[in-house]
């Protein structure tokens, strides 16, 4: 069973309008919630990559 977390978000009005337009243009997207989850995954992956790069830099600097 998938667990979900219900989070009340305050989304900028202009961003919300843009997302509703994107949703209406993209037949493959089922909901704004799906887009939010996709965006969160992208942010997570980007941040994890940045953390990995920072660790690599620290290790290479400390080995000097």
CHARMM internal coordinates of N, CA and C (Angstrom, degrees):
IC EDIT
DIST 1 N 1 CA 1.4434
DIST 1 CA 1 C 1.5302
ANGL 1 N 1 CA 1 C 108.94
DIST 1 C 2 N 1.3226
ANGL 1 CA 1 C 2 N 117.14
DIHE 1 N 1 CA 1 C 2 N 131.88
DIST 2 N 2 CA 1.4555
ANGL 1 C 2 N 2 CA 121.52
DIHE 1 CA 1 C 2 N 2 CA 177.14
DIST 2 CA 2 C 1.5123
ANGL 2 N 2 CA 2 C 110.35
DIHE 1 C 2 N 2 CA 2 C -77.47
DIST 2 C 3 N 1.3216
ANGL 2 CA 2 C 3 N 114.92
DIHE 2 N 2 CA 2 C 3 N 130.23
DIST 3 N 3 CA 1.4493
ANGL 2 C 3 N 3 CA 118.97
DIHE 2 CA 2 C 3 N 3 CA 174.29
DIST 3 CA 3 C 1.5164
ANGL 3 N 3 CA 3 C 108.13
DIHE 2 C 3 N 3 CA 3 C -90.93
DIST 3 C 4 N 1.3168
ANGL 3 CA 3 C 4 N 116.59
DIHE 3 N 3 CA 3 C 4 N 143.70
DIST 4 N 4 CA 1.4567
ANGL 3 C 4 N 4 CA 120.23
DIHE 3 CA 3 C 4 N 4 CA 177.86
DIST 4 CA 4 C 1.5164
ANGL 4 N 4 CA 4 C 108.87
DIHE 3 C 4 N 4 CA 4 C -124.66
DIST 4 C 5 N 1.2945
ANGL 4 CA 4 C 5 N 114.84
DIHE 4 N 4 CA 4 C 5 N 155.19
DIST 5 N 5 CA 1.4495
ANGL 4 C 5 N 5 CA 121.38
DIHE 4 CA 4 C 5 N 5 CA 175.54
DIST 5 CA 5 C 1.5145
ANGL 5 N 5 CA 5 C 107.32
DIHE 4 C 5 N 5 CA 5 C -115.55
DIST 5 C 6 N 1.3083
ANGL 5 CA 5 C 6 N 117.07
DIHE 5 N 5 CA 5 C 6 N 124.11
DIST 6 N 6 CA 1.4518
ANGL 5 C 6 N 6 CA 120.42
DIHE 5 CA 5 C 6 N 6 CA 179.12
DIST 6 CA 6 C 1.5195
ANGL 6 N 6 CA 6 C 107.90
DIHE 5 C 6 N 6 CA 6 C -92.27
DIST 6 C 7 N 1.3108
ANGL 6 CA 6 C 7 N 115.27
DIHE 6 N 6 CA 6 C 7 N 115.48
DIST 7 N 7 CA 1.4548
ANGL 6 C 7 N 7 CA 122.28
DIHE 6 CA 6 C 7 N 7 CA -176.72
DIST 7 CA 7 C 1.5169
ANGL 7 N 7 CA 7 C 109.30
DIHE 6 C 7 N 7 CA 7 C -122.43
DIST 7 C 8 N 1.3186
ANGL 7 CA 7 C 8 N 115.83
DIHE 7 N 7 CA 7 C 8 N 121.33
DIST 8 N 8 CA 1.4642
ANGL 7 C 8 N 8 CA 119.93
DIHE 7 CA 7 C 8 N 8 CA 177.26
DIST 8 CA 8 C 1.5228
ANGL 8 N 8 CA 8 C 107.60
DIHE 7 C 8 N 8 CA 8 C -81.68
DIST 8 C 9 N 1.3209
ANGL 8 CA 8 C 9 N 116.14
DIHE 8 N 8 CA 8 C 9 N 116.10
DIST 9 N 9 CA 1.4603
ANGL 8 C 9 N 9 CA 120.65
DIHE 8 CA 8 C 9 N 9 CA -175.01
DIST 9 CA 9 C 1.5250
ANGL 9 N 9 CA 9 C 110.50
DIHE 8 C 9 N 9 CA 9 C -108.74
DIST 9 C 10 N 1.3105
ANGL 9 CA 9 C 10 N 114.54
DIHE 9 N 9 CA 9 C 10 N 146.58
DIST 10 N 10 CA 1.4626
ANGL 9 C 10 N 10 CA 120.42
DIHE 9 CA 9 C 10 N 10 CA 172.67
DIST 10 CA 10 C 1.5184
ANGL 10 N 10 CA 10 C 106.95
DIHE 9 C 10 N 10 CA 10 C -103.41
DIST 10 C 11 N 1.3064
ANGL 10 CA 10 C 11 N 115.24
DIHE 10 N 10 CA 10 C 11 N 103.64
DIST 11 N 11 CA 1.4630
ANGL 10 C 11 N 11 CA 121.66
DIHE 10 CA 10 C 11 N 11 CA -175.27
DIST 11 CA 11 C 1.5189
ANGL 11 N 11 CA 11 C 108.43
DIHE 10 C 11 N 11 CA 11 C -102.53
DIST 11 C 12 N 1.3190
ANGL 11 CA 11 C 12 N 115.19
DIHE 11 N 11 CA 11 C 12 N 132.64
DIST 12 N 12 CA 1.4574
ANGL 11 C 12 N 12 CA 121.76
DIHE 11 CA 11 C 12 N 12 CA 177.84
DIST 12 CA 12 C 1.5341
ANGL 12 N 12 CA 12 C 109.64
DIHE 11 C 12 N 12 CA 12 C -53.03
DIST 12 C 13 N 1.3213
ANGL 12 CA 12 C 13 N 116.68
DIHE 12 N 12 CA 12 C 13 N 136.24
DIST 13 N 13 CA 1.4656
ANGL 12 C 13 N 13 CA 122.14
DIHE 12 CA 12 C 13 N 13 CA -175.67
DIST 13 CA 13 C 1.5321
ANGL 13 N 13 CA 13 C 111.95
DIHE 12 C 13 N 13 CA 13 C -57.63
DIST 13 C 14 N 1.3318
ANGL 13 CA 13 C 14 N 117.40
DIHE 13 N 13 CA 13 C 14 N -46.34
DIST 14 N 14 CA 1.4640
ANGL 13 C 14 N 14 CA 120.37
DIHE 13 CA 13 C 14 N 14 CA -179.28
DIST 14 CA 14 C 1.5295
ANGL 14 N 14 CA 14 C 111.40
DIHE 13 C 14 N 14 CA 14 C -64.26
DIST 14 C 15 N 1.3311
ANGL 14 CA 14 C 15 N 116.15
DIHE 14 N 14 CA 14 C 15 N -39.45
DIST 15 N 15 CA 1.4668
ANGL 14 C 15 N 15 CA 119.86
DIHE 14 CA 14 C 15 N 15 CA 177.69
DIST 15 CA 15 C 1.5269
ANGL 15 N 15 CA 15 C 110.56
DIHE 14 C 15 N 15 CA 15 C -64.38
DIST 15 C 16 N 1.3334
ANGL 15 CA 15 C 16 N 116.43
DIHE 15 N 15 CA 15 C 16 N -41.16
DIST 16 N 16 CA 1.4703
ANGL 15 C 16 N 16 CA 120.16
DIHE 15 CA 15 C 16 N 16 CA 178.15
DIST 16 CA 16 C 1.5364
ANGL 16 N 16 CA 16 C 110.61
DIHE 15 C 16 N 16 CA 16 C -61.40
DIST 16 C 17 N 1.3237
ANGL 16 CA 16 C 17 N 116.64
DIHE 16 N 16 CA 16 C 17 N -43.33
DIST 17 N 17 CA 1.4656
ANGL 16 C 17 N 17 CA 119.82
DIHE 16 CA 16 C 17 N 17 CA 178.42
DIST 17 CA 17 C 1.5283
ANGL 17 N 17 CA 17 C 110.80
DIHE 16 C 17 N 17 CA 17 C -62.68
DIST 17 C 18 N 1.3253
ANGL 17 CA 17 C 18 N 116.78
DIHE 17 N 17 CA 17 C 18 N -41.90
DIST 18 N 18 CA 1.4642
ANGL 17 C 18 N 18 CA 120.23
DIHE 17 CA 17 C 18 N 18 CA 177.28
DIST 18 CA 18 C 1.5219
ANGL 18 N 18 CA 18 C 110.97
DIHE 17 C 18 N 18 CA 18 C -60.98
DIST 18 C 19 N 1.3279
ANGL 18 CA 18 C 19 N 116.57
DIHE 18 N 18 CA 18 C 19 N -41.93
DIST 19 N 19 CA 1.4661
ANGL 18 C 19 N 19 CA 119.83
DIHE 18 CA 18 C 19 N 19 CA -178.92
DIST 19 CA 19 C 1.5324
ANGL 19 N 19 CA 19 C 111.74
DIHE 18 C 19 N 19 CA 19 C -66.99
DIST 19 C 20 N 1.3200
ANGL 19 CA 19 C 20 N 117.50
DIHE 19 N 19 CA 19 C 20 N -36.86
DIST 20 N 20 CA 1.4661
ANGL 19 C 20 N 20 CA 118.61
DIHE 19 CA 19 C 20 N 20 CA 177.47
DIST 20 CA 20 C 1.5281
ANGL 20 N 20 CA 20 C 110.88
DIHE 19 C 20 N 20 CA 20 C -67.29
DIST 20 C 21 N 1.3423
ANGL 20 CA 20 C 21 N 116.38
DIHE 20 N 20 CA 20 C 21 N -34.99
DIST 21 N 21 CA 1.4689
ANGL 20 C 21 N 21 CA 119.24
DIHE 20 CA 20 C 21 N 21 CA 175.79
DIST 21 CA 21 C 1.5222
ANGL 21 N 21 CA 21 C 111.05
DIHE 20 C 21 N 21 CA 21 C -66.42
DIST 21 C 22 N 1.3361
ANGL 21 CA 21 C 22 N 116.28
DIHE 21 N 21 CA 21 C 22 N -43.54
DIST 22 N 22 CA 1.4681
ANGL 21 C 22 N 22 CA 120.56
DIHE 21 CA 21 C 22 N 22 CA 178.42
DIST 22 CA 22 C 1.5195
ANGL 22 N 22 CA 22 C 109.70
DIHE 21 C 22 N 22 CA 22 C -61.07
DIST 22 C 23 N 1.3180
ANGL 22 CA 22 C 23 N 116.47
DIHE 22 N 22 CA 22 C 23 N -43.06
DIST 23 N 23 CA 1.4677
ANGL 22 C 23 N 23 CA 120.90
DIHE 22 CA 22 C 23 N 23 CA 179.53
DIST 23 CA 23 C 1.5245
ANGL 23 N 23 CA 23 C 110.95
DIHE 22 C 23 N 23 CA 23 C -59.42
DIST 23 C 24 N 1.3203
ANGL 23 CA 23 C 24 N 117.06
DIHE 23 N 23 CA 23 C 24 N -42.09
DIST 24 N 24 CA 1.4654
ANGL 23 C 24 N 24 CA 119.32
DIHE 23 CA 23 C 24 N 24 CA -178.83
DIST 24 CA 24 C 1.5322
ANGL 24 N 24 CA 24 C 111.58
DIHE 23 C 24 N 24 CA 24 C -70.79
DIST 24 C 25 N 1.3360
ANGL 24 CA 24 C 25 N 117.13
DIHE 24 N 24 CA 24 C 25 N -28.26
DIST 25 N 25 CA 1.4671
ANGL 24 C 25 N 25 CA 120.34
DIHE 24 CA 24 C 25 N 25 CA 179.46
DIST 25 CA 25 C 1.5275
ANGL 25 N 25 CA 25 C 112.86
DIHE 24 C 25 N 25 CA 25 C -82.77
DIST 25 C 26 N 1.3323
ANGL 25 CA 25 C 26 N 116.85
DIHE 25 N 25 CA 25 C 26 N -28.25
DIST 26 N 26 CA 1.4682
ANGL 25 C 26 N 26 CA 121.71
DIHE 25 CA 25 C 26 N 26 CA -175.52
DIST 26 CA 26 C 1.5221
ANGL 26 N 26 CA 26 C 109.94
DIHE 25 C 26 N 26 CA 26 C -99.30
DIST 26 C 27 N 1.3115
ANGL 26 CA 26 C 27 N 115.49
DIHE 26 N 26 CA 26 C 27 N 102.99
DIST 27 N 27 CA 1.4673
ANGL 26 C 27 N 27 CA 119.83
DIHE 26 CA 26 C 27 N 27 CA -178.06
DIST 27 CA 27 C 1.5214
ANGL 27 N 27 CA 27 C 112.04
DIHE 26 C 27 N 27 CA 27 C -68.28
DIST 27 C 28 N 1.3314
ANGL 27 CA 27 C 28 N 118.21
DIHE 27 N 27 CA 27 C 28 N -20.97
DIST 28 N 28 CA 1.4627
ANGL 27 C 28 N 28 CA 121.31
DIHE 27 CA 27 C 28 N 28 CA -178.13
DIST 28 CA 28 C 1.5108
ANGL 28 N 28 CA 28 C 114.03
DIHE 27 C 28 N 28 CA 28 C -79.37
DIST 28 C 29 N 1.3308
ANGL 28 CA 28 C 29 N 117.85
DIHE 28 N 28 CA 28 C 29 N -18.09
DIST 29 N 29 CA 1.4576
ANGL 28 C 29 N 29 CA 120.81
DIHE 28 CA 28 C 29 N 29 CA -179.07
DIST 29 CA 29 C 1.5184
ANGL 29 N 29 CA 29 C 109.48
DIHE 28 C 29 N 29 CA 29 C -89.49
DIST 29 C 30 N 1.3097
ANGL 29 CA 29 C 30 N 115.46
DIHE 29 N 29 CA 29 C 30 N 127.84
DIST 30 N 30 CA 1.4593
ANGL 29 C 30 N 30 CA 119.22
DIHE 29 CA 29 C 30 N 30 CA -175.89
DIST 30 CA 30 C 1.5195
ANGL 30 N 30 CA 30 C 112.93
DIHE 29 C 30 N 30 CA 30 C -86.53
DIST 30 C 31 N 1.3304
ANGL 30 CA 30 C 31 N 117.34
DIHE 30 N 30 CA 30 C 31 N -30.42
DIST 31 N 31 CA 1.4587
ANGL 30 C 31 N 31 CA 118.74
DIHE 30 CA 30 C 31 N 31 CA -176.61
DIST 31 CA 31 C 1.5209
ANGL 31 N 31 CA 31 C 110.64
DIHE 30 C 31 N 31 CA 31 C -158.29
DIST 31 C 32 N 1.3149
ANGL 31 CA 31 C 32 N 114.76
DIHE 31 N 31 CA 31 C 32 N 163.67
DIST 32 N 32 CA 1.4576
ANGL 31 C 32 N 32 CA 119.54
DIHE 31 CA 31 C 32 N 32 CA 174.69
DIST 32 CA 32 C 1.5173
ANGL 32 N 32 CA 32 C 108.96
DIHE 31 C 32 N 32 CA 32 C -66.88
DIST 32 C 33 N 1.3011
ANGL 32 CA 32 C 33 N 117.77
DIHE 32 N 32 CA 32 C 33 N -33.83
DIST 33 N 33 CA 1.4596
ANGL 32 C 33 N 33 CA 121.31
DIHE 32 CA 32 C 33 N 33 CA 176.82
DIST 33 CA 33 C 1.5335
ANGL 33 N 33 CA 33 C 110.58
DIHE 32 C 33 N 33 CA 33 C -57.98
DIST 33 C 34 N 1.3253
ANGL 33 CA 33 C 34 N 116.92
DIHE 33 N 33 CA 33 C 34 N -40.32
DIST 34 N 34 CA 1.4644
ANGL 33 C 34 N 34 CA 120.45
DIHE 33 CA 33 C 34 N 34 CA 177.72
DIST 34 CA 34 C 1.5270
ANGL 34 N 34 CA 34 C 110.29
DIHE 33 C 34 N 34 CA 34 C -63.83
DIST 34 C 35 N 1.3404
ANGL 34 CA 34 C 35 N 116.42
DIHE 34 N 34 CA 34 C 35 N -39.12
DIST 35 N 35 CA 1.4654
ANGL 34 C 35 N 35 CA 119.87
DIHE 34 CA 34 C 35 N 35 CA 178.34
DIST 35 CA 35 C 1.5260
ANGL 35 N 35 CA 35 C 110.68
DIHE 34 C 35 N 35 CA 35 C -67.48
DIST 35 C 36 N 1.3211
ANGL 35 CA 35 C 36 N 117.64
DIHE 35 N 35 CA 35 C 36 N -39.42
DIST 36 N 36 CA 1.4671
ANGL 35 C 36 N 36 CA 121.27
DIHE 35 CA 35 C 36 N 36 CA 177.84
DIST 36 CA 36 C 1.5300
ANGL 36 N 36 CA 36 C 109.59
DIHE 35 C 36 N 36 CA 36 C -62.01
DIST 36 C 37 N 1.3225
ANGL 36 CA 36 C 37 N 116.95
DIHE 36 N 36 CA 36 C 37 N -45.38
DIST 37 N 37 CA 1.4601
ANGL 36 C 37 N 37 CA 120.16
DIHE 36 CA 36 C 37 N 37 CA 179.13
DIST 37 CA 37 C 1.5257
ANGL 37 N 37 CA 37 C 111.62
DIHE 36 C 37 N 37 CA 37 C -63.14
DIST 37 C 38 N 1.3188
ANGL 37 CA 37 C 38 N 117.17
DIHE 37 N 37 CA 37 C 38 N -39.75
DIST 38 N 38 CA 1.4639
ANGL 37 C 38 N 38 CA 121.30
DIHE 37 CA 37 C 38 N 38 CA 177.69
DIST 38 CA 38 C 1.5374
ANGL 38 N 38 CA 38 C 109.95
DIHE 37 C 38 N 38 CA 38 C -63.61
DIST 38 C 39 N 1.3243
ANGL 38 CA 38 C 39 N 116.20
DIHE 38 N 38 CA 38 C 39 N -43.73
DIST 39 N 39 CA 1.4566
ANGL 38 C 39 N 39 CA 120.45
DIHE 38 CA 38 C 39 N 39 CA 178.49
DIST 39 CA 39 C 1.5161
ANGL 39 N 39 CA 39 C 112.27
DIHE 38 C 39 N 39 CA 39 C -62.93
DIST 39 C 40 N 1.3296
ANGL 39 CA 39 C 40 N 116.72
DIHE 39 N 39 CA 39 C 40 N -41.18
DIST 40 N 40 CA 1.4635
ANGL 39 C 40 N 40 CA 120.36
DIHE 39 CA 39 C 40 N 40 CA 177.57
DIST 40 CA 40 C 1.5239
ANGL 40 N 40 CA 40 C 111.24
DIHE 39 C 40 N 40 CA 40 C -63.04
DIST 40 C 41 N 1.3223
ANGL 40 CA 40 C 41 N 117.25
DIHE 40 N 40 CA 40 C 41 N -38.65
DIST 41 N 41 CA 1.4671
ANGL 40 C 41 N 41 CA 119.92
DIHE 40 CA 40 C 41 N 41 CA 177.09
DIST 41 CA 41 C 1.5323
ANGL 41 N 41 CA 41 C 111.00
DIHE 40 C 41 N 41 CA 41 C -64.11
DIST 41 C 42 N 1.3290
ANGL 41 CA 41 C 42 N 116.55
DIHE 41 N 41 CA 41 C 42 N -40.85
DIST 42 N 42 CA 1.4622
ANGL 41 C 42 N 42 CA 120.25
DIHE 41 CA 41 C 42 N 42 CA 178.73
DIST 42 CA 42 C 1.5308
ANGL 42 N 42 CA 42 C 111.03
DIHE 41 C 42 N 42 CA 42 C -63.54
DIST 42 C 43 N 1.3261
ANGL 42 CA 42 C 43 N 116.82
DIHE 42 N 42 CA 42 C 43 N -43.62
DIST 43 N 43 CA 1.4637
ANGL 42 C 43 N 43 CA 120.51
DIHE 42 CA 42 C 43 N 43 CA 178.68
DIST 43 CA 43 C 1.5199
ANGL 43 N 43 CA 43 C 110.24
DIHE 42 C 43 N 43 CA 43 C -63.82
DIST 43 C 44 N 1.3380
ANGL 43 CA 43 C 44 N 116.97
DIHE 43 N 43 CA 43 C 44 N -43.77
DIST 44 N 44 CA 1.4672
ANGL 43 C 44 N 44 CA 120.94
DIHE 43 CA 43 C 44 N 44 CA 178.63
DIST 44 CA 44 C 1.5175
ANGL 44 N 44 CA 44 C 110.92
DIHE 43 C 44 N 44 CA 44 C -58.43
DIST 44 C 45 N 1.3273
ANGL 44 CA 44 C 45 N 116.91
DIHE 44 N 44 CA 44 C 45 N -48.18
DIST 45 N 45 CA 1.4574
ANGL 44 C 45 N 45 CA 120.87
DIHE 44 CA 44 C 45 N 45 CA -178.32
DIST 45 CA 45 C 1.5283
ANGL 45 N 45 CA 45 C 111.47
DIHE 44 C 45 N 45 CA 45 C -63.24
DIST 45 C 46 N 1.3240
ANGL 45 CA 45 C 46 N 116.54
DIHE 45 N 45 CA 45 C 46 N -40.84
DIST 46 N 46 CA 1.4667
ANGL 45 C 46 N 46 CA 121.07
DIHE 45 CA 45 C 46 N 46 CA 179.21
DIST 46 CA 46 C 1.5233
ANGL 46 N 46 CA 46 C 110.67
DIHE 45 C 46 N 46 CA 46 C -64.30
DIST 46 C 47 N 1.3227
ANGL 46 CA 46 C 47 N 116.56
DIHE 46 N 46 CA 46 C 47 N -45.29
DIST 47 N 47 CA 1.4690
ANGL 46 C 47 N 47 CA 120.63
DIHE 46 CA 46 C 47 N 47 CA -179.54
DIST 47 CA 47 C 1.5286
ANGL 47 N 47 CA 47 C 111.41
DIHE 46 C 47 N 47 CA 47 C -65.55
DIST 47 C 48 N 1.3175
ANGL 47 CA 47 C 48 N 117.21
DIHE 47 N 47 CA 47 C 48 N -39.85
DIST 48 N 48 CA 1.4606
ANGL 47 C 48 N 48 CA 120.07
DIHE 47 CA 47 C 48 N 48 CA 178.80
DIST 48 CA 48 C 1.5204
ANGL 48 N 48 CA 48 C 110.67
DIHE 47 C 48 N 48 CA 48 C -64.43
DIST 48 C 49 N 1.3262
ANGL 48 CA 48 C 49 N 117.12
DIHE 48 N 48 CA 48 C 49 N -37.46
DIST 49 N 49 CA 1.4605
ANGL 48 C 49 N 49 CA 121.26
DIHE 48 CA 48 C 49 N 49 CA 176.75
DIST 49 CA 49 C 1.5228
ANGL 49 N 49 CA 49 C 110.44
DIHE 48 C 49 N 49 CA 49 C -65.34
DIST 49 C 50 N 1.3303
ANGL 49 CA 49 C 50 N 116.92
DIHE 49 N 49 CA 49 C 50 N -42.23
DIST 50 N 50 CA 1.4615
ANGL 49 C 50 N 50 CA 120.46
DIHE 49 CA 49 C 50 N 50 CA 177.99
DIST 50 CA 50 C 1.5224
ANGL 50 N 50 CA 50 C 111.49
DIHE 49 C 50 N 50 CA 50 C -62.78
DIST 50 C 51 N 1.3109
ANGL 50 CA 50 C 51 N 117.27
DIHE 50 N 50 CA 50 C 51 N -41.57
DIST 51 N 51 CA 1.4683
ANGL 50 C 51 N 51 CA 121.36
DIHE 50 CA 50 C 51 N 51 CA 178.44
DIST 51 CA 51 C 1.5208
ANGL 51 N 51 CA 51 C 110.42
DIHE 50 C 51 N 51 CA 51 C -62.94
DIST 51 C 52 N 1.3274
ANGL 51 CA 51 C 52 N 116.50
DIHE 51 N 51 CA 51 C 52 N -42.58
DIST 52 N 52 CA 1.4636
ANGL 51 C 52 N 52 CA 120.37
DIHE 51 CA 51 C 52 N 52 CA 179.14
DIST 52 CA 52 C 1.5290
ANGL 52 N 52 CA 52 C 110.70
DIHE 51 C 52 N 52 CA 52 C -62.95
DIST 52 C 53 N 1.3370
ANGL 52 CA 52 C 53 N 117.03
DIHE 52 N 52 CA 52 C 53 N -41.13
DIST 53 N 53 CA 1.4586
ANGL 52 C 53 N 53 CA 120.69
DIHE 52 CA 52 C 53 N 53 CA 178.84
DIST 53 CA 53 C 1.5254
ANGL 53 N 53 CA 53 C 110.84
DIHE 52 C 53 N 53 CA 53 C -65.16
DIST 53 C 54 N 1.3161
ANGL 53 CA 53 C 54 N 118.14
DIHE 53 N 53 CA 53 C 54 N -40.57
DIST 54 N 54 CA 1.4596
ANGL 53 C 54 N 54 CA 121.47
DIHE 53 CA 53 C 54 N 54 CA 178.38
DIST 54 CA 54 C 1.5314
ANGL 54 N 54 CA 54 C 110.76
DIHE 53 C 54 N 54 CA 54 C -62.93
DIST 54 C 55 N 1.3110
ANGL 54 CA 54 C 55 N 116.62
DIHE 54 N 54 CA 54 C 55 N -41.49
DIST 55 N 55 CA 1.4706
ANGL 54 C 55 N 55 CA 120.31
DIHE 54 CA 54 C 55 N 55 CA 178.60
DIST 55 CA 55 C 1.5234
ANGL 55 N 55 CA 55 C 110.81
DIHE 54 C 55 N 55 CA 55 C -63.28
DIST 55 C 56 N 1.3270
ANGL 55 CA 55 C 56 N 116.60
DIHE 55 N 55 CA 55 C 56 N -41.72
DIST 56 N 56 CA 1.4643
ANGL 55 C 56 N 56 CA 120.45
DIHE 55 CA 55 C 56 N 56 CA 178.96
DIST 56 CA 56 C 1.5257
ANGL 56 N 56 CA 56 C 110.37
DIHE 55 C 56 N 56 CA 56 C -61.82
DIST 56 C 57 N 1.3253
ANGL 56 CA 56 C 57 N 116.92
DIHE 56 N 56 CA 56 C 57 N -42.00
DIST 57 N 57 CA 1.4710
ANGL 56 C 57 N 57 CA 121.05
DIHE 56 CA 56 C 57 N 57 CA 178.60
DIST 57 CA 57 C 1.5168
ANGL 57 N 57 CA 57 C 111.34
DIHE 56 C 57 N 57 CA 57 C -63.50
DIST 57 C 58 N 1.3347
ANGL 57 CA 57 C 58 N 116.41
DIHE 57 N 57 CA 57 C 58 N -43.01
DIST 58 N 58 CA 1.4660
ANGL 57 C 58 N 58 CA 120.15
DIHE 57 CA 57 C 58 N 58 CA 179.84
DIST 58 CA 58 C 1.5170
ANGL 58 N 58 CA 58 C 111.21
DIHE 57 C 58 N 58 CA 58 C -63.22
DIST 58 C 59 N 1.3311
ANGL 58 CA 58 C 59 N 116.31
DIHE 58 N 58 CA 58 C 59 N -41.84
DIST 59 N 59 CA 1.4624
ANGL 58 C 59 N 59 CA 120.35
DIHE 58 CA 58 C 59 N 59 CA -179.12
DIST 59 CA 59 C 1.5214
ANGL 59 N 59 CA 59 C 109.48
DIHE 58 C 59 N 59 CA 59 C -66.41
DIST 59 C 60 N 1.3259
ANGL 59 CA 59 C 60 N 117.77
DIHE 59 N 59 CA 59 C 60 N -43.11
DIST 60 N 60 CA 1.4581
ANGL 59 C 60 N 60 CA 119.58
DIHE 59 CA 59 C 60 N 60 CA -178.42
DIST 60 CA 60 C 1.5212
ANGL 60 N 60 CA 60 C 111.37
DIHE 59 C 60 N 60 CA 60 C -68.54
DIST 60 C 61 N 1.3167
ANGL 60 CA 60 C 61 N 118.73
DIHE 60 N 60 CA 60 C 61 N -34.13
DIST 61 N 61 CA 1.4632
ANGL 60 C 61 N 61 CA 121.59
DIHE 60 CA 60 C 61 N 61 CA 177.80
DIST 61 CA 61 C 1.5256
ANGL 61 N 61 CA 61 C 111.89
DIHE 60 C 61 N 61 CA 61 C -72.32
DIST 61 C 62 N 1.3304
ANGL 61 CA 61 C 62 N 116.26
DIHE 61 N 61 CA 61 C 62 N -36.56
DIST 62 N 62 CA 1.4590
ANGL 61 C 62 N 62 CA 118.92
DIHE 61 CA 61 C 62 N 62 CA -178.36
DIST 62 CA 62 C 1.5298
ANGL 62 N 62 CA 62 C 112.23
DIHE 61 C 62 N 62 CA 62 C -75.54
DIST 62 C 63 N 1.3107
ANGL 62 CA 62 C 63 N 118.09
DIHE 62 N 62 CA 62 C 63 N -17.97
DIST 63 N 63 CA 1.4584
ANGL 62 C 63 N 63 CA 120.38
DIHE 62 CA 62 C 63 N 63 CA -179.61
DIST 63 CA 63 C 1.5125
ANGL 63 N 63 CA 63 C 112.15
DIHE 62 C 63 N 63 CA 63 C -86.40
DIST 63 C 64 N 1.3288
ANGL 63 CA 63 C 64 N 118.24
DIHE 63 N 63 CA 63 C 64 N -0.52
DIST 64 N 64 CA 1.4633
ANGL 63 C 64 N 64 CA 121.63
DIHE 63 CA 63 C 64 N 64 CA 177.83
DIST 64 CA 64 C 1.4804
ANGL 64 N 64 CA 64 C 109.86
DIHE 63 C 64 N 64 CA 64 C -73.16
END
COOR INIT
IC SEED 1 N 1 CA 1 C
IC BUILD
